[in-house]
Amino acid sequence: MNREEILARSQEENKYQLDERSKSIETRASSISQGVGMALCILLGAVTYAVTHDMLFMDLALSLYLGMFAAERIACAVMAKTRGQWIFAGIVTVIAAATVTVFLLKLFGVI
């Protein structure tokens, strides 16, 4: 096999995989979107509270955001397979579960 054949075969095998530049762009975009999501949760929650004097929307927004963030952290932990990633994913998941629980308890009038 000559050099061109090896290169063509390698390109064909890796056609549907992201290169390092694309992975870096995806990581930065994910980080930016997380920041924007958190800012929107806080902003919309504050506006809703100012208008309705009820924190239920803020609880909902934070539950959704933290649930998505926990899912992302779990996915990172599965891929990275490092103890630190698993610990962070566990902490975020517990916080997200607590936030969802508080939201549901408020929604049904328990608290």
C-alpha positions in Angstrom: 0.0 0.0 0.0 1.4 3.4 -0.9 1.1 6.6 1.0 -2.0 7.9 -0.9 -3.9 4.7 -0.4 -3.2 4.8 3.4 -4.3 8.5 3.5 -7.5 7.8 1.6 -8.4 4.8 3.8 -7.7 6.9 7.0 -9.8 9.7 5.7 -12.7 7.3 4.9 -12.5 5.7 8.3 -12.5 9.1 10.1 -15.0 10.8 7.8 -17.8 11.0 10.5 -15.5 11.9 13.4 -14.8 15.4 14.7 -11.2 16.6 14.4 -9.5 18.4 17.3 -10.4 21.9 16.1 -14.1 20.9 15.9 -14.0 19.3 19.3 -12.5 22.5 20.8 -15.2 24.6 19.1 -17.9 22.3 20.4 -16.5 22.5 23.9 -16.3 26.3 23.9 -19.8 26.6 22.4 -21.1 24.3 25.1 -19.5 26.4 27.8 -20.9 29.6 26.4 -24.4 28.2 26.1 -24.3 27.0 29.7 -23.4 30.5 30.9 -26.2 32.0 28.8 -28.6 29.4 30.1 -27.8 30.2 33.7 -28.0 34.0 33.1 -31.4 33.6 31.4 -32.6 31.5 34.4 -31.6 34.1 36.8 -32.9 37.1 34.7 -36.2 35.5 33.9 -36.6 34.3 37.4 -36.0 37.7 38.8 -38.4 39.4 36.4 -41.1 36.8 37.1 -40.6 37.3 40.8 -40.8 41.1 40.5 -44.1 40.8 38.5 -45.8 37.8 40.3 -44.0 37.6 43.7 -43.8 33.9 43.1 -40.6 31.9 42.8 -42.2 28.9 41.1 -40.9 29.9 37.6 -37.4 30.4 39.0 -37.5 26.9 40.6 -38.6 25.4 37.3 -35.9 27.2 35.3 -33.2 26.1 37.7 -34.5 22.6 37.8 -34.3 22.3 34.0 -30.9 24.0 33.8 -29.3 21.9 36.5 -30.8 18.7 35.1 -29.3 19.4 31.7 -26.0 20.3 33.4 -26.0 17.2 35.5 -26.6 15.1 32.3 -23.7 16.7 30.6 -21.4 16.1 33.6 -22.4 12.5 33.8 -21.7 12.1 30.1 -18.3 13.7 30.6 -17.6 11.4 33.5 -18.5 8.4 31.5 -16.2 9.4 28.6 -13.3 10.7 30.8 -13.5 7.9 33.4 -11.7 10.0 36.0 -12.5 10.0 39.7 -12.7 13.8 39.8 -15.3 13.9 36.9 -17.4 11.3 38.7 -17.3 13.3 42.0 -18.3 16.5 40.2 -21.0 14.8 38.3 -22.4 13.3 41.5 -22.4 16.6 43.3 -24.2 18.3 40.4 -26.7 15.5 40.1 -27.6 15.6 43.8 -28.1 19.4 43.6 -30.2 19.0 40.5 -32.3 16.3 42.1 -32.8 18.5 45.2 -33.9 21.4 43.0 -36.4 19.2 41.1 -37.7 17.9 44.4 -38.2 21.4 45.8 -39.9 22.5 42.6 -42.4 19.6 42.7 -43.1 20.0 46.3 -43.9 23.7 45.7 -46.0 22.9 42.6 -48.2 20.5 44.5 -48.5 22.8 47.5 -46.6 20.6 50.0 -44.3 23.4 50.9 
